[in-house]
Amino acid sequence: MKFLATYGYKGRVYPINPKHAVIAGLKCYPSVASIDGPCDVAIVAVNGAATVNVVRECGKKGIRFAVVYSSGFRETGDAGRALEADLLAAAREGGVRIIGPNCQGYLNLSERLYATFGVLGLEPDLKVGPVSTVAQSGGFGFGIVTQCESAGVGFRNLVSSGNESDVTTPDLLEAYVEDEGTKLLVGFVEGVRDGRRLMRVANRSVRAGKPLLMWKAGNSEIGKRASLSHTAALTGSYDAYRAAFRQAGIIEMRDIDEISDAVRALLPGRLPRGNRVAALGSSAGSCILFADRYAELGLEMAELAPETEAALAKVIPSYGSPRNPVDVTADVFNDLGAFTEAVDIVLSDPAVDQLAVIYAGLSGEIALTCNRAVADAVKKHGKPVMLGWTARRHRAEAAYKLVDEEQIPYFTSPVRLANAAAVLARFAQYRQRATRRTSPFDERDVNFDATLPTKSGALSEAESKAVLARWGVPVTRDSLVPVGQDAPKLGAGFRFPLVVKVASSDIPHKTEAGGVILGVRNAEEIAKAAEEVVRRARAYAPKAQIEGALVCEMIDDAVEMLAGVVRDPVFGPMVTLGMGGIQAEVLRDLAYRVAPFDEETAREMIGELRGAALLRGFRKRPPADVDALAQFLARLSHIAWALRGRLVELDINPLMVRPRGKGVVAADALVVLRESDGSKVVSETALMEEEK
């Protein structure tokens, strides 16, 4: 009450408590029904068990929004879950939207409305700005705000969303996208229920030119357990969240300093045209640290044109370096005209998308002159420039004031500067991508044979490959040798050596059972190998149903990869891609995307793999057919989405990516189905409309 009554809020406040006549100098009412004026929002701070009746009274009074501080709901177990269901039912009955329960309220700083009991209530002079936030953890979320505010970041709206029984993180983010006063969004989440909705809202935010920064907690097994007990959030796998963030244009954050740095880099609104950066500074060591970190982030140091390097060589000392990163040396500050000219030369190079200027502890008039030169260069070239600068504020007050007014960001270490430059490059990439596609999903229909076996559970390799073939996925030539029968005569398409594998839907991982023999050289060896894999399989799994042995062609000109489909509880069907062998299983060199997506997204997915260099050719091996791989992944994503009602899991391992122009081939496959309900597969367009 003190916060609402004394921090500058101009609206009317109605305290409600039957035990008091006055609270915080305001008339107190005995009930919701007794208040004598219009009311927009109810702040509910009563025992959890009493919240249902309070919200019901709000509905009868015409109060359409309620913020429920109270705890004791589904975060406490079954009884709390039932209470929360009753609360939501009362809200729906009365047409009331709820923030919470189990939250710390919200702030609207432009209205000086402090509807909170958290630590931010002790900060009546928080800076107003264009950043709006939502945090499922109120205490920590508000801590993010205070830390960022100390770095000069101003805020507009701050919401602690708690259990999100009604109003969710995507709801609030969407409201921020539509709010003209919000220019940048920040979220702290432990989990969301509707991941696809989050992705659609994020895509809208990118297209509106509003960056969305998100910090995801609950990524370890211990963290997941904590998040479930804290806000009862549904936490999908961290791999799924990271993939969805990239696909939708969300910029992932991992620390408070990272958030404040990213906000300061993005708010000026100057975006680079690409990811090429130049660094210019007086300390070679600082410039090298910057370049190292920028490269670690997978981005590109600009290759300066020969004429650019020649022009720089004329204005910097001979013992400096005109190559990027440019070392102008400390001597250049004895001739500030040379510094100004060097900045202009670098920014004039078309290969430079943004510039990092690093001059450590420069202070006094020299710092002011240099900063003025940087500000003039920004206006002339329109490219983003950020500073690596560590001067103490009292020794360079005028210089700091200048760059603050001109919105030129500065950072105290070359690593933080590189991180901020990478954020700019990433959001610029997301913006460019958003001009080419208006959704994080590819919403076109793809035609394929959707016929599936009526059985449920795991299919055998032969059955799985038959399904793939109907989908238009190339598979190896195979021939089944039933148990107790002689190997059939192989067709003309088979060439030795071959592979012999046990055929059993009860043994999905054949290698572990010893059920694979490579390099079979003739018909006699086929018979022996077939007997042997069956024998090993029976020893491994005595109760398994074994169909026989599968004779398959060997493909020896391909890069082995892994591709598949998994169902994430938050995002739905997802496509997985990895390098084959130990790189996927041991090194976890994997990439994910939420289905369905297009070929451009598939190429991004391929590029994320550390082993992607193998696809470009190595040791005299030709480049692999990346075009065919991207087409396959996009098609697979559409199939996964269209068959989401039955397809539980798909594993293609290995997926053979042959030389350019020869396509991809599924050499082994496992399809897992849930029981059919007899419904027909509808078009992807209809499914998308249903989802929206």
KEMARDO-974796 format. One record per residue (C-alpha): residue in three letters; x, z, y. Coordinates in Angstrom, 1 decimal. Layout:
   res       c1       c3       c2
   ala        X        Z        Y
...
END
This chain:
   res       c1       c3       c2
   met      0.0      0.0      0.0
   lys      2.8      0.8      2.4
   phe      4.3     -2.7      1.9
   leu      1.0     -4.4      2.5
   ala      0.2     -2.2      5.5
   thr      3.5     -2.2      7.4
   tyr      5.5     -5.3      6.6
   gly      3.6     -7.7      8.8
   tyr      0.7     -9.0      6.7
   lys     -2.1    -10.0      9.0
   gly     -5.0    -10.0      6.5
   arg     -7.3     -7.2      5.7
   val     -6.5     -4.7      2.9
   tyr     -9.0     -2.7      1.0
   pro     -7.6      0.4     -0.9
   ile     -9.9      1.3     -3.8
   asn     -9.7      4.8     -5.3
   pro    -12.7      7.1     -5.8
   lys    -10.5     10.2     -5.2
   his     -9.4      9.4     -1.7
   ala    -11.0      8.6      1.7
   val     -7.8      7.2      3.3
   ile     -4.7      5.6      1.9
   ala     -1.7      4.5      4.1
   gly     -3.9      4.9      7.1
   leu     -6.6      2.5      5.7
   lys    -10.2      3.3      4.7
   cys    -10.4      3.8      1.0
   tyr    -13.4      2.5     -1.1
   pro    -14.7      4.2     -4.2
   ser    -15.2      0.9     -6.2
   val    -14.7     -2.9     -6.0
   ala    -18.4     -3.3     -5.4
   ser    -18.4     -1.1     -2.3
   ile    -15.9     -3.0     -0.2
   asp    -17.5     -4.4      3.0
   gly    -15.7     -7.7      3.5
   pro    -14.4    -10.9      1.9
   cys    -11.4    -10.5     -0.5
   asp     -9.2    -13.2     -2.0
   val     -7.0    -11.2     -4.4
   ala     -7.3     -7.9     -6.3
   ile     -4.1     -6.0     -7.1
   val     -4.9     -4.0    -10.3
   ala     -2.7     -0.9    -10.8
   val     -4.7      1.2    -13.3
   asn     -4.3      2.3    -16.9
   gly     -4.2     -0.7    -19.2
   ala     -7.5      0.3    -20.9
   ala     -9.3      0.4    -17.5
   thr     -8.3     -3.1    -16.5
   val    -11.1     -4.9    -18.3
   asn    -13.8     -3.2    -16.3
   val    -11.9     -3.6    -13.1
   val    -11.5     -7.4    -13.6
   arg    -15.2     -7.7    -14.6
   glu    -16.1     -6.0    -11.3
   cys    -13.9     -8.4     -9.4
   gly    -15.8    -11.3    -10.9
   lys    -19.1     -9.8     -9.9
   lys    -17.8     -9.3     -6.3
   gly    -16.6    -12.9     -6.1
   ile    -12.9    -12.1     -6.1
   arg    -11.4    -15.0     -7.8
   phe     -7.7    -13.9     -8.3
   ala     -6.3    -10.7     -9.7
   val     -2.7     -9.5    -10.1
   val     -2.5     -7.0    -13.0
   tyr      0.5     -4.7    -12.9
   ser     -0.7     -2.7    -15.8
   ser      1.2     -2.7    -19.1
   gly      0.2     -1.8    -22.7
   phe     -1.0     -5.2    -23.8
   arg      0.3     -7.6    -26.4
   glu      3.9     -6.6    -25.8
   thr      3.0     -3.3    -27.5
   gly      1.5     -4.7    -30.8
   asp     -1.9     -5.5    -32.3
   ala     -4.0     -3.0    -30.3
   gly     -2.4     -4.2    -27.1
   arg     -3.0     -7.8    -28.2
   ala     -6.7     -7.1    -28.7
   leu     -6.9     -5.4    -25.2
   glu     -5.3     -8.4    -23.6
   ala     -7.9    -10.7    -25.3
   asp    -10.7     -8.5    -23.8
   leu     -9.0     -8.7    -20.4
   leu     -8.8    -12.5    -20.5
   ala    -12.4    -12.7    -21.7
   ala    -13.6    -10.6    -18.8
   ala    -11.7    -12.8    -16.4
   arg    -13.1    -16.0    -17.8
   glu    -16.6    -14.5    -17.8
   gly    -16.3    -13.7    -14.1
   gly    -14.3    -16.8    -13.0
   val    -11.2    -14.7    -12.2
   arg     -7.6    -16.1    -12.6
   ile     -5.0    -13.5    -13.6
   ile     -1.3    -13.2    -12.9
   gly      0.1    -10.8    -15.5
   pro     -0.6     -8.4    -17.0
   asn      2.6     -6.4    -17.3
   cys      4.1     -7.9    -14.1
   gln      5.5     -6.7    -10.8
   gly      3.3     -8.8     -8.6
   tyr      4.2    -11.4     -6.0
   leu      5.5    -12.0     -2.5
   asn      4.5    -14.7      0.0
   leu      7.2    -14.3      2.6
   ser      5.8    -16.8      5.1
   glu      2.7    -14.5      5.3
   arg      4.8    -11.3      5.0
   leu      2.6    -10.5      2.0
   tyr      4.4     -8.0     -0.3
   ala      2.0     -7.6     -3.2
   thr      4.5     -5.8     -5.4
   phe      5.8     -2.4     -6.4
   gly      9.3     -3.7     -7.4
   val     12.6     -3.4     -5.7
   leu     11.8     -6.2     -3.3
   gly      9.3     -3.9     -1.7
   leu     12.3     -2.0     -0.3
   glu     13.5     -5.2      1.6
   pro     11.1     -5.8      4.4
   asp     13.4     -8.3      6.2
   leu     14.0    -10.8      3.4
   lys     14.9    -14.2      4.8
   val     12.1    -16.8      4.8
   gly     13.1    -20.2      3.4
   pro     11.9    -23.2      1.3
   val     12.7    -21.8     -2.2
   ser      9.9    -20.6     -4.4
   thr     10.4    -18.7     -7.7
   val      8.7    -17.6    -10.8
   ala     10.2    -15.0    -13.2
   gln      8.7    -13.6    -16.4
   ser     10.9    -10.6    -16.0
   gly     10.0     -9.1    -12.6
   gly     12.8     -6.7    -12.2
   phe     15.5     -9.1    -13.0
   gly     13.8    -12.0    -11.3
   phe     13.6    -10.1     -8.1
   gly     17.3     -9.2     -8.6
   ile     18.0    -12.9     -8.6
   val     16.3    -13.2     -5.2
   thr     18.2    -10.3     -3.6
   gln     21.5    -11.8     -4.8
   cys     20.7    -15.3     -3.6
   glu     19.4    -13.9     -0.3
   ser     22.7    -12.2      0.3
   ala     24.3    -15.7      0.1
   gly     22.0    -16.9      2.8
   val     19.2    -18.4      0.7
   gly     15.7    -18.0      2.1
   phe     12.6    -17.7      0.0
   arg      8.9    -18.6      0.4
   asn      7.0    -17.5     -2.8
   leu      8.2    -15.1     -5.5
   val      6.0    -14.4     -8.5
   ser      6.5    -12.0    -11.4
   ser      4.4    -13.6    -14.1
   gly      4.6    -11.0    -16.9
   asn      2.7    -11.7    -20.1
   glu      1.1    -14.9    -18.6
   ser     -2.2    -14.3    -20.4
   asp     -3.9    -16.7    -18.0
   val     -1.7    -18.2    -15.2
   thr      1.5    -19.5    -16.7
   thr      4.9    -20.5    -15.5
   pro      4.0    -24.2    -15.6
   asp      0.8    -23.4    -13.5
   leu      2.9    -21.7    -10.9
   leu      5.6    -24.4    -10.8
   glu      2.9    -27.0    -10.4
   ala      1.5    -25.1     -7.4
   tyr      5.0    -25.1     -5.9
   val      5.4    -28.8     -6.4
   glu      2.1    -29.3     -4.4
   asp      3.1    -26.8     -1.7
   glu      4.5    -28.6      1.3
   gly      6.6    -25.6      2.4
   thr      8.5    -25.4     -1.0
   lys     11.5    -27.7     -1.2
   leu     13.2    -26.2     -4.3
   leu     11.9    -24.3     -7.4
   val     13.6    -21.6     -9.4
   gly     12.4    -20.2    -12.7
   phe     13.6    -17.4    -15.0
   val     11.9    -17.7    -18.4
   glu     12.1    -16.0    -21.8
   gly      9.7    -18.6    -23.3
   val      6.7    -20.8    -22.6
   arg      3.8    -21.6    -24.8
   asp      3.2    -25.2    -23.8
   gly      6.6    -26.8    -23.5
   arg      5.2    -30.3    -23.0
   arg      3.3    -29.1    -20.0
   leu      6.4    -27.6    -18.6
   met      8.2    -31.0    -19.0
   arg      5.4    -32.9    -17.2
   val      5.4    -30.5    -14.3
   ala      9.2    -30.7    -14.1
   asn      9.0    -34.5    -14.0
   arg      6.5    -34.3    -11.2
   ser      8.9    -32.0     -9.3
   val     11.8    -34.4     -9.7
   arg      9.6    -37.3     -8.4
   ala      8.6    -35.2     -5.5
   gly     12.3    -34.7     -4.6
   lys     12.1    -31.0     -5.4
   pro     14.9    -29.8     -7.7
   leu     13.8    -27.3    -10.4
   leu     16.5    -24.8    -11.5
   met     15.7    -22.8    -14.6
   trp     17.5    -19.9    -16.4
   lys     16.4    -19.5    -20.0
   ala     16.8    -16.1    -21.7
   gly     16.2    -15.1    -25.3
   asn     18.6    -17.7    -26.8
   ser     20.3    -15.5    -29.4
   glu     18.5    -13.9    -32.3
   ile     18.8    -10.5    -30.7
   gly     17.7    -12.0    -27.4
   lys     14.6    -13.6    -29.0
   arg     13.6    -10.2    -30.5
   ala     14.0     -8.6    -27.1
   ser     11.9    -11.2    -25.4
   leu      9.1    -10.8    -27.8
   ser      8.9     -7.1    -27.2
   his      9.4     -7.5    -23.4
   thr      6.8    -10.1    -22.5
   ala      5.6    -11.3    -25.9
   ala      6.8    -14.7    -24.9
   leu      6.8    -17.5    -27.5
   thr     10.5    -18.5    -27.7
   gly     11.3    -21.9    -29.2
   ser     14.8    -22.7    -30.3
   tyr     17.4    -22.9    -27.5
   asp     18.4    -26.4    -28.7
   ala     14.9    -27.5    -28.1
   tyr     14.8    -26.0    -24.6
   arg     18.1    -27.5    -23.5
   ala     17.0    -30.9    -24.8
   ala     13.6    -30.6    -23.0
   phe     15.3    -29.6    -19.8
   arg     17.5    -32.7    -19.8
   gln     14.7    -35.0    -20.7
   ala     12.4    -33.6    -18.0
   gly     15.0    -33.3    -15.2
   ile     15.3    -29.5    -15.2
   ile     18.7    -28.2    -14.1
   glu     19.8    -25.4    -16.4
   met     21.3    -22.3    -14.9
   arg     23.4    -19.6    -16.7
   asp     24.1    -17.0    -14.0
   ile     22.9    -15.7    -10.6
   asp     26.0    -17.1     -8.7
   glu     25.3    -20.5    -10.3
   ile     21.7    -20.4     -8.9
   ser     22.7    -19.5     -5.4
   asp     25.5    -22.1     -5.4
   ala     23.1    -24.8     -6.7
   val     20.4    -23.9     -4.2
   arg     22.9    -24.1     -1.3
   ala     24.3    -27.5     -2.6
   leu     20.8    -29.0     -3.0
   leu     18.8    -27.8      0.0
   pro     20.5    -30.1      2.6
   gly     19.0    -33.0      0.7
   arg     22.0    -35.2      0.6
   leu     22.4    -36.8     -2.8
   pro     25.3    -38.9     -4.1
   arg     24.6    -42.4     -5.4
   gly     26.4    -41.7     -8.6
   asn     28.6    -39.1    -10.4
   arg     32.0    -40.2     -8.9
   val     33.6    -37.5     -6.7
   ala     36.8    -37.4     -4.7
   ala     38.7    -34.2     -3.8
   leu     40.9    -33.8     -0.7
   gly     42.8    -30.6      0.0
   ser     45.9    -28.9      1.2
   ser     46.6    -27.2     -2.1
   ala     47.4    -29.4     -5.1
   gly     46.6    -26.5     -7.5
   ser     43.1    -26.0     -6.1
   cys     42.4    -29.8     -6.3
   ile     43.6    -29.9     -9.9
   leu     41.4    -27.0    -10.8
   phe     38.4    -28.8     -9.2
   ala     39.2    -32.0    -11.1
   asp     39.6    -30.2    -14.4
   arg     36.2    -28.5    -14.1
   tyr     34.4    -31.6    -13.0
   ala     35.8    -33.5    -16.0
   glu     34.8    -30.7    -18.3
   leu     31.3    -31.2    -17.1
   gly     31.4    -34.8    -18.3
   leu     31.6    -36.3    -14.8
   glu     34.0    -38.8    -13.2
   met     36.7    -38.5    -10.6
   ala     36.5    -41.6     -8.4
   glu     39.2    -44.2     -8.8
   leu     40.3    -44.9     -5.2
   ala     40.8    -48.5     -4.3
   pro     44.4    -49.6     -3.7
   glu     43.7    -50.2      0.0
   thr     42.3    -46.7      0.3
   glu     45.4    -45.2     -1.2
   ala     47.6    -47.4      1.0
   ala     45.7    -46.2      4.1
   leu     46.0    -42.6      3.1
   ala     49.7    -42.9      2.5
   lys     50.1    -43.8      6.2
   val     48.5    -40.6      7.5
   ile     49.6    -37.9      5.0
   pro     53.2    -36.6      4.5
   ser     55.3    -38.6      2.0
   tyr     55.4    -35.6     -0.4
   gly     51.6    -35.5     -0.5
   ser     49.5    -37.7     -2.9
   pro     47.1    -40.4     -1.9
   arg     45.6    -40.6     -5.4
   asn     42.5    -38.7     -6.3
   pro     42.6    -35.7     -6.1
   val     44.2    -36.3     -2.7
   asp     46.8    -33.8     -1.6
   val     47.1    -34.0      2.1
   thr     49.4    -30.9      2.2
   ala     49.3    -28.0      4.6
   asp     51.3    -30.1      7.1
   val     48.3    -32.2      7.9
   phe     46.8    -29.3      9.8
   asn     49.6    -29.7     12.4
   asp     48.1    -33.0     13.2
   leu     44.3    -32.6     12.9
   gly     43.8    -36.2     13.8
   ala     45.5    -37.1     10.6
   phe     43.1    -34.8      8.7
   thr     40.1    -36.4     10.4
   glu     41.4    -39.9      9.5
   ala     42.0    -38.9      5.9
   val     38.5    -37.7      5.4
   asp     37.1    -40.8      7.0
   ile     39.3    -43.1      4.8
   val     38.2    -41.4      1.6
   leu     34.5    -41.5      2.5
   ser     34.8    -45.2      3.4
   asp     35.7    -46.0     -0.2
   pro     32.6    -47.4     -2.0
   ala     33.8    -45.8     -5.2
   val     33.4    -42.3     -3.7
   asp     29.8    -40.9     -4.1
   gln     30.6    -37.4     -2.7
   leu     33.6    -35.5     -1.4
   ala     35.0    -32.0     -2.0
   val     37.3    -30.8      0.8
   ile     39.4    -27.8     -0.1
   tyr     41.4    -25.9      2.5
   ala     41.5    -22.4      1.2
   gly     41.7    -19.7      3.9
   leu     41.8    -21.9      7.0
   ser     40.6    -19.9     10.0
   gly     40.3    -19.8     13.8
   glu     40.3    -22.9     15.9
   ile     41.9    -25.0     13.2
   ala     39.0    -24.3     10.9
   leu     36.5    -25.0     13.6
   thr     38.2    -28.4     14.4
   cys     38.3    -29.3     10.7
   asn     34.7    -28.4     10.1
   arg     33.6    -30.4     13.1
   ala     35.5    -33.4     11.7
   val     33.8    -32.9      8.3
   ala     30.4    -32.6     10.0
   asp     31.0    -35.8     12.0
   ala     32.1    -37.7      8.8
   val     28.9    -36.6      7.0
   lys     26.8    -38.0      9.8
   lys     28.8    -41.2      9.9
   his     28.8    -41.9      6.1
   gly     25.7    -40.1      4.9
   lys     27.5    -38.9      1.8
   pro     27.4    -35.3      0.6
   val     30.5    -33.3      1.5
   met     31.1    -29.7      0.4
   leu     33.9    -27.3      1.2
   gly     36.1    -25.1     -0.9
   trp     36.9    -22.4      1.7
   thr     37.9    -18.7      1.4
   ala     38.4    -17.6      5.0
   arg     37.1    -14.2      5.9
   arg     34.0    -14.6      8.1
   his     35.2    -12.6     11.0
   arg     38.3    -14.7     11.3
   ala     36.3    -18.0     11.4
   glu     32.9    -17.1     12.8
   ala     32.5    -20.2     14.9
   ala     33.6    -22.5     12.1
   tyr     31.1    -20.8      9.7
   lys     28.3    -21.1     12.2
   leu     29.0    -24.8     12.6
   val     28.7    -25.7      8.9
   asp     25.7    -23.4      8.5
   glu     23.9    -25.3     11.3
   glu     25.0    -28.6      9.9
   gln     24.0    -27.6      6.4
   ile     27.4    -28.3      4.9
   pro     27.7    -26.0      1.8
   tyr     30.9    -24.1      1.1
   phe     32.2    -22.2     -1.9
   thr     34.9    -19.7     -2.5
   ser     36.5    -21.2     -5.6
   pro     37.3    -24.8     -6.7
   val     35.5    -24.2    -10.0
   arg     32.3    -23.1     -8.2
   leu     32.7    -26.1     -5.9
   ala     33.0    -28.4     -8.9
   asn     29.9    -26.8    -10.5
   ala     27.9    -27.4     -7.3
   ala     29.1    -31.0     -7.1
   ala     28.0    -31.5    -10.7
   val     24.5    -30.2     -9.9
   leu     24.2    -32.7     -7.0
   ala     25.3    -35.5     -9.3
   arg     22.9    -34.4    -12.0
   phe     19.9    -34.2     -9.8
   ala     20.7    -37.6     -8.2
   gln     20.7    -39.0    -11.8
   tyr     17.4    -37.4    -12.5
   arg     15.9    -38.8     -9.3
   gln     17.1    -42.3    -10.1
   arg     15.7    -42.0    -13.6
   ala     12.4    -40.9    -12.3
   thr     12.0    -44.1    -10.3
   arg     12.2    -46.0    -13.6
   arg      9.8    -43.8    -15.6
   thr      7.0    -41.6    -14.4
   ser      6.8    -39.4    -17.4
   pro      9.3    -37.5    -19.6
   phe      7.6    -39.2    -22.6
   asp      7.3    -42.9    -23.5
   glu      3.5    -43.3    -23.5
   arg      3.3    -46.8    -25.0
   asp      1.8    -47.4    -28.4
   val      4.1    -48.5    -31.2
   asn      2.6    -50.3    -34.2
   phe      3.6    -49.2    -37.7
   asp      2.1    -48.7    -41.1
   ala      0.9    -45.0    -40.9
   thr      0.0    -44.9    -44.6
   leu      1.3    -41.7    -46.2
   pro      1.1    -40.3    -49.7
   thr     -1.8    -37.9    -50.2
   lys      0.5    -35.2    -51.8
   ser      1.9    -32.4    -49.7
   gly      5.4    -30.9    -49.7
   ala      8.7    -32.6    -50.2
   leu      8.8    -36.2    -51.4
   ser     11.5    -37.5    -53.6
   glu     14.2    -39.8    -52.2
   ala     12.5    -42.9    -53.6
   glu      9.1    -41.8    -52.2
   ser     10.7    -40.9    -48.8
   lys     12.5    -44.3    -48.6
   ala      9.3    -46.1    -49.4
   val      7.6    -44.4    -46.5
   leu     10.5    -45.3    -44.2
   ala     10.3    -48.9    -45.3
   arg      6.6    -49.1    -44.4
   trp      7.6    -47.8    -41.0
   gly     10.0    -50.6    -40.6
   val     13.1    -48.6    -41.1
   pro     15.8    -50.4    -43.1
   val     16.7    -48.6    -46.3
   thr     19.3    -49.2    -49.0
   arg     18.5    -51.3    -52.1
   asp     17.7    -48.8    -54.9
   ser     16.7    -48.9    -58.5
   leu     15.2    -46.0    -60.4
   val     16.4    -45.2    -64.0
   pro     13.7    -43.0    -65.5
   val     14.8    -40.1    -67.7
   gly     15.5    -41.3    -71.3
   gln     15.4    -45.0    -70.4
   asp     18.1    -47.6    -70.2
   ala     19.2    -48.7    -66.8
   pro     17.3    -51.9    -65.7
   lys     19.1    -55.1    -64.9
   leu     20.1    -54.9    -61.2
   gly     18.9    -57.7    -58.8
   ala     21.2    -60.1    -56.9
   gly     21.3    -57.8    -53.9
   phe     23.3    -55.1    -55.7
   arg     27.1    -55.2    -55.5
   phe     29.5    -52.8    -57.1
   pro     30.6    -50.1    -56.5
   leu     27.3    -48.2    -56.4
   val     26.0    -44.7    -55.9
   val     24.0    -42.8    -58.6
   lys     21.8    -39.9    -57.5
   val     19.4    -37.6    -59.2
   ala     15.7    -38.4    -58.4
   ser     13.7    -35.2    -57.9
   ser     11.4    -34.0    -55.1
   asp     12.3    -30.4    -56.2
   ile     16.0    -30.9    -55.4
   pro     16.1    -32.0    -51.7
   his     19.8    -31.3    -51.4
   lys     21.3    -33.3    -54.2
   thr     25.0    -32.8    -53.3
   glu     24.7    -29.0    -53.8
   ala     23.3    -29.6    -57.2
   gly     26.2    -32.0    -58.1
   gly     23.5    -34.8    -58.3
   val     25.5    -37.5    -56.6
   ile     28.2    -39.7    -58.1
   leu     30.0    -42.3    -55.9
   gly     32.0    -45.4    -56.7
   val     30.2    -46.5    -59.9
   arg     31.9    -49.7    -60.9
   asn     29.9    -51.4    -63.7
   ala     26.7    -51.2    -65.8
   glu     28.3    -49.0    -68.4
   glu     29.2    -46.4    -65.8
   ile     25.7    -46.5    -64.4
   ala     24.3    -45.3    -67.7
   lys     26.9    -42.5    -67.9
   ala     26.5    -41.5    -64.3
   ala     22.7    -41.4    -64.7
   glu     22.9    -39.0    -67.7
   glu     25.4    -36.8    -65.9
   val     23.5    -36.3    -62.6
   val     20.4    -35.4    -64.6
   arg     22.4    -32.9    -66.7
   arg     23.9    -31.3    -63.6
   ala     20.5    -31.1    -61.9
   arg     18.9    -29.4    -64.9
   ala     21.7    -26.9    -64.9
   tyr     21.3    -26.3    -61.2
   ala     17.4    -26.1    -61.2
   pro     16.1    -25.7    -64.7
   lys     12.4    -25.8    -63.6
   ala     12.7    -28.9    -61.4
   gln     10.7    -32.0    -62.2
   ile     13.2    -34.8    -62.6
   glu     12.1    -38.4    -62.4
   gly     15.5    -39.8    -63.4
   ala     18.4    -41.3    -61.5
   leu     18.4    -43.5    -58.5
   val     21.0    -46.3    -58.4
   cys     21.7    -47.2    -54.7
   glu     23.9    -49.7    -53.0
   met     27.0    -48.4    -51.2
   ile     27.6    -49.3    -47.5
   asp     31.2    -49.1    -46.6
   asp     31.3    -50.7    -43.1
   ala     29.3    -48.0    -41.2
   val     29.6    -44.9    -39.2
   glu     27.7    -42.1    -41.0
   met     25.2    -40.2    -38.9
   leu     22.3    -37.8    -39.4
   ala     18.8    -38.4    -37.9
   gly     15.7    -36.5    -38.4
   val     12.5    -35.0    -37.1
   val     11.7    -31.3    -36.8
   arg      8.6    -29.5    -35.4
   asp      9.3    -27.0    -32.7
   pro      6.6    -24.4    -32.0
   val      6.9    -24.9    -28.3
   phe      7.6    -28.6    -27.8
   gly      6.1    -30.2    -30.9
   pro      7.9    -33.0    -32.8
   met     11.5    -33.5    -31.9
   val     14.1    -36.0    -33.0
   thr     17.5    -34.8    -34.1
   leu     20.7    -36.9    -34.1
   gly     24.2    -36.0    -35.2
   met     27.4    -37.3    -36.6
   gly     27.4    -37.3    -40.4
   gly     29.4    -34.9    -42.6
   ile     30.9    -31.6    -41.3
   gln     30.6    -32.6    -37.7
   ala     26.8    -32.0    -37.8
   glu     26.7    -29.1    -40.2
   val     29.9    -27.2    -39.3
   leu     30.7    -28.2    -35.7
   arg     27.0    -28.6    -34.8
   asp     27.6    -31.8    -33.0
   leu     23.9    -32.5    -32.6
   ala     21.5    -33.9    -29.9
   tyr     17.8    -33.4    -29.6
   arg     14.9    -35.0    -27.7
   val     11.1    -34.3    -27.6
   ala      9.0    -37.1    -29.0
   pro      8.0    -39.8    -28.0
   phe     10.8    -41.3    -25.9
   asp     12.2    -44.7    -24.9
   glu     15.5    -46.4    -25.6
   glu     17.1    -45.2    -22.4
   thr     16.5    -41.6    -23.5
   ala     17.9    -42.4    -27.0
   arg     21.1    -43.7    -25.3
   glu     21.4    -40.5    -23.4
   met     21.0    -38.6    -26.7
   ile     23.7    -40.7    -28.3
   gly     26.1    -40.1    -25.4
   glu     25.8    -36.3    -25.7
   leu     27.5    -36.3    -29.1
   arg     31.2    -35.3    -29.1
   gly     31.7    -37.8    -31.9
   ala     30.1    -40.7    -30.0
   ala     33.5    -42.2    -29.5
   leu     33.5    -43.1    -33.2
   leu     30.6    -45.6    -32.4
   arg     32.8    -47.4    -29.9
   gly     35.3    -48.5    -32.6
   phe     38.5    -46.8    -33.9
   arg     41.5    -47.7    -36.1
   lys     40.7    -51.4    -36.1
   arg     37.1    -50.7    -37.0
   pro     34.6    -52.7    -34.9
   pro     32.1    -51.0    -32.5
   ala     28.9    -49.8    -34.2
   asp     25.5    -51.2    -33.5
   val     24.5    -48.7    -30.8
   asp     21.6    -51.0    -29.6
   ala     20.0    -50.8    -33.1
   leu     20.6    -47.1    -33.2
   ala     18.8    -46.5    -29.9
   gln     15.9    -48.8    -31.0
   phe     15.7    -46.8    -34.2
   leu     15.6    -43.4    -32.5
   ala     13.0    -44.5    -30.0
   arg     10.8    -45.9    -32.8
   leu     11.3    -42.8    -34.9
   ser     10.2    -40.6    -32.0
   his      6.9    -42.6    -31.7
   ile      6.3    -42.3    -35.4
   ala      7.0    -38.5    -35.3
   trp      4.5    -38.1    -32.5
   ala      1.7    -40.3    -34.0
   leu      2.1    -38.5    -37.4
   arg      2.4    -35.0    -36.0
   gly     -0.6    -33.9    -37.9
   arg      1.1    -34.4    -41.3
   leu      4.8    -34.9    -40.8
   val      6.5    -31.5    -41.1
   glu     10.1    -32.6    -41.5
   leu     12.2    -35.7    -41.9
   asp     15.9    -35.9    -42.8
   ile     17.9    -39.1    -43.0
   asn     21.4    -38.2    -44.0
   pro     23.3    -40.3    -44.0
   leu     22.0    -42.9    -41.5
   met     24.5    -45.7    -41.7
   val     25.2    -47.4    -38.3
   arg     26.8    -50.7    -39.2
   pro     28.9    -52.9    -36.9
   arg     27.3    -54.4    -33.9
   gly     24.6    -56.9    -34.8
   lys     24.1    -55.5    -38.3
   gly     21.7    -52.7    -37.6
   val     21.2    -49.3    -39.2
   val     20.3    -48.4    -42.8
   ala     18.9    -45.2    -44.2
   ala     21.0    -44.3    -47.2
   asp     19.2    -41.1    -48.1
   ala     16.0    -39.6    -46.9
   leu     13.7    -36.5    -47.3
   val     10.1    -36.5    -46.0
   val      8.1    -33.3    -46.0
   leu      4.3    -33.5    -45.5
   arg      1.6    -31.0    -45.0
   glu     -1.7    -31.4    -46.8
   ser     -3.9    -34.2    -45.5
   asp     -7.2    -33.3    -43.9
   gly     -8.5    -36.8    -44.3
   ser     -8.4    -37.6    -40.6
   lys     -7.1    -41.0    -39.4
   val     -4.1    -41.5    -37.3
   val     -5.2    -42.3    -33.8
   ser     -3.2    -44.3    -31.2
   glu     -0.4    -42.6    -29.3
   thr     -2.1    -43.4    -26.0
   ala     -5.2    -41.4    -27.2
   leu     -3.0    -38.5    -28.3
   met     -1.3    -38.5    -24.9
   glu     -4.6    -38.5    -23.0
   glu     -5.8    -35.6    -25.3
   glu     -2.6    -33.7    -24.5
   lys     -2.9    -34.1    -20.8
END
